[in-house]
Amino acid sequence: MSLFEKKQSQEVDSSWMETYGDMVTLLLCFFILLASISKVDSVIYEKVQSGMTSEIGKQPPQRPIENMRQELTQAAATVQGSDDAVDVGTDDRGVVMNLDAGAMFTPGSADIKPTMVPLLKELAGTLNQPRFDNYRLEIQGHTDSTPVKTAQFPSNFDLASARALATMRAFVSLGVAESKMIVAAYGQFAPRVPNTLEDGTPLPANQALNRRVAIHIYPR
């Protein structure tokens, strides 16, 4: 055997280095992403984790938060007339469902309209799926900035809290465990959009958006 042939036989297959280098680069980017934010965005984290699982592990991507959002959207779509009653999105913690207070309650009260029961039933059916057992529901009551002062509800906080509590009780009656839920009231202090113009002129369409029960669903 010649010296050249001997040298060729001793060469090591280094093709694995390319795959290894890609994996290390992805891991480095992943940890830089985590270190660059003080509060981990669950939705972004899920997207990154899903991409790494798909690229490195060659496994189907797992995105439970996105799956929940899609399933809740589909559940709401099965109920006639629910388009204006609920919208489903995500925030930095998980899924957010906004239930329109005008569609859900009789004016100035915390009494849930019977027409909303089919929608709540469909949403509860999705939330009761075993794969979502490890999620918490934070049910928030919100009003617009118009002052509320009645014998039953002396302030916006009273009305907001009563509506959040009524929603929680409705979900309990539909099988959602109390231990999974938190009730909170924000009154007029966490609007989705401005209630008025800078000069104080009311914006009725915006005020309607702000009157809501927001349900935040996130991993426990």
Secondary structure, 3 states (H helix, E strand, C coil): CCHHHHHHHCCCCCCHHHHHHHHHHHHHHHHHHHHCCCCCCHHHHHHHHHHHHHHCCCCCCCCHHHHHHHHHHHHHHCCCCCCCCEEEEECCCCEEEEEEHHHHECCCCCCECHHHHHHHHHHHHHHCCHHHCCEEEEEEEECCCCCCCCCCCCCHHHHHHHHHHHHHHHHHHCCCCHHHEEEEEEECCCCCCCCECCCCCECHHHHHHHCEEEEEEEEC
